[in-house]
Amino acid sequence: MSRFVPVDRDTAYLLPPSVDEWLPKDHLARFVVEVIEQLDLSDLARQYAGRGSAAHHPAVLLGLLIDGYANGVHSSRKIERATYDSVAFRYVAANTHPDHDTLATFRRRFLREVEALFVQVLVLAREMKLLKLGHIALDGTKIDANASKHKALSWAHANKIEAQLRQEVQTLLALAENSDRAAVPDGMDVPAEIARREDRLSAIAQAKARIEQRAAERHLGEQQEYEAKTAKRKSQREAARTPRGKDPEPPQAGPRSSDQVNLTDEESRIMPVSGGGFEQSYNAQAGVDTETMMVITRHVSQAPNDKREVVPTLEQIVALPAVLGEVQSLITDNGFFSQANVIACGDAGVEPLLALKRQSHHTPVMERFASDAPEPQTTDPVVQMAHRLSTQAGRALYSLRKQTVEPVFGIIKRVMGWRQMSMRGLAKAQGEWSLVTMAWNIKRMHVLRAA
């Protein structure tokens, strides 16, 4: 008698096989299908004209993308292959096999609709009693653009290459005029060489125009900031108070030698990344609920720091459906702090807990358990916030930040394996970040429901 389980690959099934029987009852793929079946996909479905061969239903294509992102399969070609190789993907696709071009076109075409579906998923989580808004921890993480930093062209280098190409064009034109008297090097097609350099000069001119446009926008912002600082110092002098520090220098107009544009994805930016160095990136922001670790707000920015990301987050918070509940406070590290951001939180009805400085890792024990200081008698919102952060309740609430939003970024990058945009341009990056965070939310809802 054999000690091994019989191996027989030739005998056919006695009954037709069912993918449903092969998939565990608590599998994530089942939950993905369950969630998508409860979403309103009418905006997607009505955009199909109905001509030609029958199209794959949006629920199937969206389900494959969500299941793919949740499991670290982001490539449309790999998702297509998985509909043959993976039981879970077969289940989501209902034993159909959409090709990679169909999946890629769907993802690219319906990014704006995906952003609306993101909110629908949050409402569904509320109906399932998995989500109730309270405190939101906000942070950002750098995501690589679908472009190499080595394809970036700086203002100084553009001018250098432009001068070199113009000189070469003049040399080639002179060679063409004297071709009957001077020998042309073997293998050289003078008109083709001139055309190639003129094409490059045209591309450089376009790149320089974009750099100049960005420099003009930057100068406008710097000029407004300069005028505000100057007016503040003037008012201090009129009140017989001596301003601190030196008077601000007026900003210089025009591009700087280090200003650059990427020739592959001009809307991405060179940004510093953790661990040192610089990469061609986008700044992906996420506001995460401290109780459930579900992403509530999300957007993508071109700014390398987080100073300007509070206002877009507040706009999304204000636009959330009332059924989700009310956001009580916004918690951030000191990279988000500014007086304007504190005031903006107050105007939106959200309590700001924006760290004013880096927090100490080893607070003395007597300081940790000390009684709260009396509340300051002032209307200054920054002073009021600083007092709240110094209280025991404020410190306990702020301590939730690191254990809320940073693990979400870690899981998205390490477990779900998403570290780079698949498409180019800010709008497409924003849409894909919504798709990624929606996949995270559904994955998280699956865990919360099981618990």
ZIGINOR-V582567 format. One line per field, one symbol per residue. phi: phi as a letter, one per 20 degrees, with the letter a starting at -180 (. if undefined). burial: I if it has 9 or more other ideal C-beta (glycine too) atoms within 8 Angstrom, else O. Layout:
BEGIN
phi = ???
burial = ???
END
This chain:
BEGIN
phi = .fedfgdcddffffcgfcfgfedgfdfgfffgfffffeeedfffffeefnemffeffgffffffffffffdmddfffffgfffeedffffffelmdcgfffffffffffdfffffffgfgfffffffemdbbfbddddbcbedffeaeffeedefffffffffffffffffffffffdffddfeggnedggfffffffffffffffffffffffffffffffffffffffffffffffemdeffmeffeffeenfefefbcefecfeecfcfcfnnnccfbcdedbddffedmefdcbbdceefddfeeffgffffffefffffodfebddbeffefafffffffffemdfecegebfefecfgffffdffffgffebdffffffgfffeffffffffffgfedefffffffeeeemdcbfecdofffffffffffffffffffgffffff
burial = OOOOOOOOOOOOOOOOOOIOOOIOOOIIIIIIIOIIOOIOIOIIIOOOOOOOOOOOOIIIIIIIIIIIIIIOIIOIOIIIOIIOOOOIIIIIIOOOOIOIOIIIOIIIOIIOIIIIIIIIIIIIIIOIOIIOIIIIIIIIIIIIIIIOIOIIIIIOOIIOIIOOIIOIIOOIIOIIOOIOOOOOOOOOOIOOIIOOIIOIIOIIIOIIOIIIOIIIOOIOOIIOOIOOIIOIIOOIIOOOOOIOOOOOOOOOOOIOOOIIIIIIIIOIIIIOIOOOOOIIIIIIIIIIIIOIIIIIIIIIIOIOOIIOIIIIIIOIIOOIOOOIOOIOIIIIOIIIIOOOIIIIIIOIOIOIIIIIOOOOOOOOOOOOOOOOOOOOOOOOIIIIIIIIIIIOOIIOIIOIIOOIIIIIIIIIIOOIOIOOIOIIOIOIIIIIIIIIIIIIIIIIIIOIIOO
END
